[in-house]
Amino acid sequence: MYALLLCSLCVAAIAIDRFIFYRRAQKGIMVFLQSLPEITKKPLEDAMEVCERETNAAGFIAVSGLKAAEDNTDVKLALDTAYASAAMQLRAKLNYLSMIVTLSPLLGLLGTIAGMIQSFNIFSLQAGQPLAITGGIGEALIATATGLCVAIFALLIHTYFAQQLDKILNDLDRAASIVLSSVCKGNEGAVDAT
């Protein structure tokens, strides 16, 4: 039962951490994405300055791409690297939730088996005392129910954050596409001018 309590505390801690992190990563992201095509039409230094003020994940992606364009390095590689870094940070700790979803029912089952073993030990030692047996069975059922409750709680939290992760990654893809297309158009214009 202590292991299940620890699992439920871990789920709560991860949920709070990820909620704060995802909220920060999404703050103002839609407004920024809508204005990003106009921002990227500005000179690189001005566009970078505007993007650096953004605290959301799309701002991080945009700055990486614009900085690579300013440094005349591979913009696509810079965007891919920034995307991978952001995705890794967004996915952090979600595997632990997935593990708890699987582990909690198993721990509950282990508690059930321990309770049943205790019941049968009492049954063999104190035959004819049904009340002594029911204590072990009750413990077994409580362990199973607790394991399932922790697993359900963890599954709900994991599903919510997996959905948020998909939404943010989609926004990061949009930001990378906007920056890449604007930088490519800028390079074509520079080529035509020469």
N, C-alpha and C positions, 0 to 999 in steps of 0.2 A: 504493500500500500504506500510506503514511503517513496518508492520509485515512481508510482503514478502521481503522487503529489509533486515530486520534482519535475516530472514531464509537464504537468499542467502549469507549473510556475514558469518553465522554459517557454511554453507556448505563449503565455501572457507577456513575458519579457520580449520575445521575438516579435509579437504582434505590435507592441508599443514602439519598438525600435523601427520596424519596417513602416509603420504608419507615419511616423515623423519623417523618416527618410524619403518615402514616396511623396508625401505632401510637399516637401521641399523641392523634390525633383520635378513636380508638376506645377509648381506655383507660377502662374502667368504664362504657361507654355502655349496655350491656344492663341492668345493675343500676340505673343512673340512670333509664332509660326505664321500668323496672318500678315505681320509686318515684315517678316524676313525677306521676301522678294524685293521690297523697297529698300530695305537696309543694305542688301548686297549690291544694289545699283550705285551706292555711294563709293567713294574711293576706299581702298582696302583699310587704310589706317582709321578712317572714320567709322567704317562698318565694324571693325574689330573693337573699337572703343564702345560702341553701342552694345555689341554682343557680350563684351566682358562685364557689363553691368548686370546682365541677366544671371540669376542664381539657379535657374532651372537646368535640366539636363540638355535640352536643345541648345541653350546658349553655349554650353561646354563643347558640343559637337561643332557648332558654327565657328567658334573661336579657333578650334583646331584646324578646320579647313581653311579659314581665312589666313591664319598664321602660316600655313604651308604654302598658300598662294603667294603671300608676301615674301617668303623665303625662297621662292622658286623651287620648292621640293614637290614631291608627288602628293597632290591634294587627295586623290582617291585613297592612297595608303594612309594618309593622316586621318581622314574621315573614318576609315575602317578600324584603325587602331583606337581612335577615340570612342567609336561605337562599341568595340569589344570591351574596352575599359569600363564604360558606363554600364553596359549590360552585365558585366561581372559584379559590379557594385550593387546593381539592382537585384540580381539573383542571390546575392549573399544571404545566407541563413534560411532560404526557402527549402533547401535540402534537409535541414534539421526538422522543419515542420513535417515534411514528407516522411522522414524517419519516425517521428513521434506518432504519426497516423498509423503506421504499421506496428510500431513497438507497443503502443498502449494496449491494444486488445491481447497481444501476446503476454504482457505482464499481468493483465486481468485473468487470462487463462491460467497462468502460473499460480496466481492467488487462489483461483478456483481449485486447482489440483491440490495445493497445500491445504486448503480448507477441507476438501474431501478426504485427504489422507488423515487429517486430524479427526474427522468424524468417524472414520473406520477404526482408527486406533481407540477412540473412546468406546465405540460399539463393541470392539473385541474385549476391552477391559471391563466395561460396565454394562453388560448385557441387561436389558430390561429397563434402561433409563432413557427414554426417548428425548427428554429435554436436553440431556447432555449432547446428544447427537445433533440436534437441530442448531446448536451454536456454531458448529463447524460448517454445516450446510449454509447457514446464514452468512458466515464470513466468506464462503466461496461465492455466493451470489452477489454480495457487495463488491468483491474484487472484480468480478466480471462486469457488473454494471459500471463501476468506476472506470475500468479500462475502456469500455465502449464510450462513455461520456467524454473522456479525455480525447479519444480518437476522433469523435464527431466534432468536438470543439476545434481540434487541430486541423481537421479536414476543411471545415468552414473557413477558418483563417487562411489556410493555404490556398484555397480556391479564390478567395477574395483578392489576395495579393498576386496570384498568378494572373488574374484578369487585369489588375492594375499594371503589372509588368508588361503584358502584351500591349496595353494602351500606350505606355510610355515608350516602348521600343518602336511602335508604329510612328509616334511623333518624332523620335530620333531619326528614323528612316526618312521622314519628310524633310526634316532639317538638313540632313546630309544631301539629299537630292537637290534641294533648293540651292545650297551652297555650291555643290558640284556643277550644276547647270549654269549658275551665274559666273563662276570662275571660268568655265569652258567658253561661255559667250564672250567674256572679257578677253580671253586669250585669242579668240578668233578675230575680234575687233583689232587687237594689237597686230596680228599677222596681216590683216587687210590693210592697215595703215602704213605698213612698211613696204 
